[in-house]
Amino acid sequence: MNKYKFLKISSSKKIRYLINKYKKKPYVVFLHGFMSDLEGDKPKKLLKYCNKKKIGFLALEYSGHGKSSGKFTHGNISKWTNEAKILIKKFIKKNKFILVGSSMGSWISLNQFKFFNNQILGFLGIGSAPEFLENLMWKKFSNKIKKEIKKKGIYNLKYGNYEYPITYQLIKDGRKNKILGKKINNKIYVTMIHGKKDEVVPIIYSKKVLKIFKNSYRKLLIIKNGDHSLSSKRNLNKITKELNNIISNFI
């Protein structure tokens, strides 16, 4: 198993990442979801796949996530997008790569097209959740919750067994990162995978992402019994199969 490493990107910020290097083939860049990390099954499965295929792999934990430094409540889409950009520039350099974004990671992935447009060969989205802060949180909050966030700057959102500290600055920053009305004209391979039983993010968001890519080879795979995480062994195999379908066009 490849070892986790840290990259110091400022005097106070260290980002934990996972990498292997095979320079002759395109890289796979995995970007995880909201309050997730690199301890999950997806990055491990993808790294194993890339090692087997001798394909370069990079995954990182945004600040305030996992073992990376920083407070989660200080983070936002702009900061996490920039951290991903820094690590891609540092390690992938001018190499071509395929993005794999899980949930919020799809939003962070879409933002990378601003920086690496000509290097990106494909994009695989898993339970994609672009603009979720406004559409799936803020718009659904009661007036009471909205007032609390504006007054205190934060609200602890309880969902299932988890509690998410949602800051007002995070919500406002999300509005600066709108992506769904934009167009990306690249002719690349874009596959969206979404669980039919996803209770967190509706399938319509994967469909909205596909509409951004008018000129691409587009595919939507809906997994009949799939939830939001799609982390069962069977679903992870489906994810790597779809990734392999994209990669097989280049190796």
Secondary structure, 3 states (H helix, E strand, C coil): CCCEEEEEEECCEEEEEEEECCCCCCEEEEECCCCCCCCCHHHHHHHHHHHHHCCCEEEECCCCCCCCCCCHHHCCHHHHHHHHHHHHHHHHCCCCEEEEEECHHHHHHHHHHHHHCCCEEEEEEECCCCCHHHHHHHHHCCHHHHHHHHHHCEEEEEECCEEEEEEHHHHHHHHCCCCCCCCCCCCCEEEEEEECCCCCCCCHHHHHHHHHCCCCEEEEEEECCCCCCCCCHHHHHHHHHHHHHHHCCCC
